[in-house]
Amino acid sequence: MTLSFSLCAMHHLTHLSINSNHLQCLDREVLDQLPNLDFLSVENNIISSLHGLQRSQSLSELYVSNNDISTIDLNITLCN
């Protein structure tokens, strides 16, 4: 399961919590359509990579515990 494209219509969304949904990945195309996303929680899924978050310009809080992430790209920068 991946993030749905129906989220793309929510341009003003600032907080998104999608814990325990069996998500396998974070879809870059969907996240690019959420320019105001400040808080993202994807805990308790089966995500293996944070690839797709590199261009999230307004993200300041990220919660990813209890996933299948094996490496972290240090190019991910959270806003202050």
N, C-alpha and C positions, 0 to 999 in steps of 0.2 A: 504494500500500500504506500502511496506517496501523497504529498499535499495536493489538494484539489485545485484545479484552475478556477473554481468558483470564488476562491479567495482573491483572485486578481481584481475583482470589482470593488474591493474594500480598501481603496487608496488612503483613507484616513485612519485605518486601524493602527493603534499604538501598542496594544497588548494582545498576545496570542499564546494561549496555553493549550497544547495538544498532547498532553501526557497520556501514556498507556493506550495508544492507538495502533500499535504494530507498524509504525512508520519505518520504512527501510532507508529512506534518504530525504534530504532537504532539497527540494527542486529549486534550482537557481532562477529559472524563468518565473516561478511564482513569487519568490522572495524579492525579485527585482521590481515587481509590481506593488510592493508594500513599502513605499519610501519613508513612511512615518513610523515604521515598526521600531519600538523602543525596548520592548520586553518580549522575549521568546523563551518558552519552556517546552521542551520536547523530551522530558524525562520518561523513563520506563518504556522505551520503544526498542527497535532493533536497528537503529541507525548505525552505519559502520564508518561514515565519513562526515566531516563538517564542510566538505566541499560544497560551495554554493553560498556560503556566508561571507566570502571575501569582499563582496561589493555592498554589503548591508551598511549603509552610511549612517543611519540613526540608531542602530542597535546599541544599547548600553547595558542590558542585562540578558544573559544567556545561561540557561540551565539545561544540562545534557546528561545528568547522572543516569546510571543503569541503562546504558545502551551498549552497542558492540563496537565502539570507537577504538581503533587500535593505534592510530597516530593522530596528532594534532598539527595542523599547518600553522606555523607561527606568524604567518602573514595576515591572520585575522585580527583586526583591530576594533575594539569596542569603543564607542564614544563615551566621553565623560559626562 
